[in-house]
Amino acid sequence: MKSPTIGQRIAYDLGRELPEELHEWVIHDLVGHGAMERYLVRFLGPSIPFFALVLLFPAPLPLKVALIVMMIVPLVIFTIALSYVWRRSRLIQHGLDPDLLDHGRISEHDRDLYELRYGHR
């Protein structure tokens, strides 16, 4: 699998589309093993310096920590909640099948077999 150059990778992380010969890498990045971890690092990592600046405010340390936690918790929640939508839109941007995100989900047939065997839960 061909990997993007540093310049292509930076452009990709900033929202640009990669050339067609890198689509296999894009699929691995958005759907492959560790995709959610890469997504979280990509979105939460750049905010760390901003949160570190809060420590420079003239206030007691517990107040600074509480302020950082109050900002990080919603950021993490919304980042996780929007991961499916963001990764799906990136697949569409590259002209790839957005249903690739659903490849690990349980099929209706398997769900029906489960319910027949074990009943509704």
C-alpha positions in Angstrom: 0.0 0.0 0.0 1.4 3.3 -1.1 1.6 6.0 1.6 1.3 9.8 1.1 4.2 12.1 1.2 4.6 14.5 4.2 3.1 17.3 2.1 0.2 15.2 1.0 -0.4 14.0 4.5 -0.5 17.6 5.9 -2.9 18.5 3.1 -5.0 15.4 3.8 -5.1 16.3 7.5 -6.3 19.8 6.6 -9.2 18.4 4.5 -7.8 18.1 1.0 -8.4 15.1 -1.2 -5.6 12.7 -2.0 -4.9 11.4 -5.5 -6.6 8.2 -6.7 -3.4 6.0 -6.2 -3.6 6.7 -2.5 -7.3 5.6 -2.1 -6.2 2.3 -0.5 -4.4 4.3 2.2 -7.4 6.6 2.7 -9.6 3.5 3.2 -7.2 2.1 5.7 -7.0 5.5 7.5 -10.8 5.9 7.7 -12.0 2.3 8.1 -9.0 0.1 9.0 -7.7 -1.0 12.4 -7.1 1.9 14.7 -9.2 4.4 12.6 -11.1 5.7 15.6 -7.8 6.3 17.5 -6.3 8.1 14.6 -9.4 10.2 14.3 -9.4 11.2 18.0 -5.7 12.1 17.9 -6.2 14.1 14.7 -9.0 16.2 16.4 -8.0 16.3 20.0 -4.2 16.6 19.6 -4.1 20.2 18.2 -6.3 21.4 21.2 -3.7 20.4 23.8 -1.6 23.6 23.5 -4.7 25.7 23.9 -5.6 23.9 27.1 -2.0 24.3 28.3 -2.5 28.1 27.9 -5.3 28.0 30.5 -2.6 27.1 33.0 -1.1 30.5 32.5 -4.3 32.3 33.8 -3.9 33.9 37.2 -6.2 31.6 39.2 -5.9 28.8 41.7 -4.8 25.5 40.1 -8.0 23.6 41.0 -10.0 26.3 39.1 -7.7 26.0 36.1 -8.0 22.2 36.1 -11.8 22.4 36.4 -11.9 24.9 33.5 -9.8 22.5 31.3 -12.0 19.5 32.2 -15.1 21.5 31.4 -13.8 22.2 28.0 -12.3 18.8 27.2 -15.4 16.7 28.2 -17.7 18.3 25.6 -15.0 18.3 23.0 -14.4 14.6 23.5 -18.1 13.8 23.5 -18.8 15.7 20.3 -15.7 14.4 18.6 -16.8 10.8 19.2 -20.4 11.5 18.3 -19.4 13.0 15.0 -16.7 10.5 14.0 -19.0 8.4 11.8 -20.3 11.5 10.0 -16.8 12.9 9.5 -15.3 9.6 8.3 -18.2 9.0 6.0 -17.9 12.4 4.4 -14.2 11.9 3.9 -14.9 8.7 2.0 -17.5 10.5 -0.2 -15.0 13.3 -0.8 -12.5 10.8 -2.2 -15.2 9.2 -4.4 -15.2 6.0 -2.3 -18.1 3.9 -1.1 -19.4 5.4 2.2 -20.8 2.0 3.2 -17.3 0.8 3.8 -17.8 2.2 7.4 -20.5 -0.4 7.9 -18.5 -3.4 6.9 -18.2 -4.6 10.5 -21.8 -4.2 11.4 -24.2 -7.1 11.9 -26.3 -8.0 8.9 -30.1 -8.2 9.1 -29.9 -12.0 8.4 -27.5 -12.5 11.3 -29.7 -10.3 13.6 -32.7 -12.4 12.7 -30.9 -15.7 13.4 -29.8 -14.3 16.7 -33.3 -13.3 17.7 -34.7 -16.7 16.6 -32.1 -18.5 18.7 -32.0 -16.3 21.8 -35.2 -14.2 21.7 -35.6 -10.5 21.9 -33.3 -8.6 24.3 
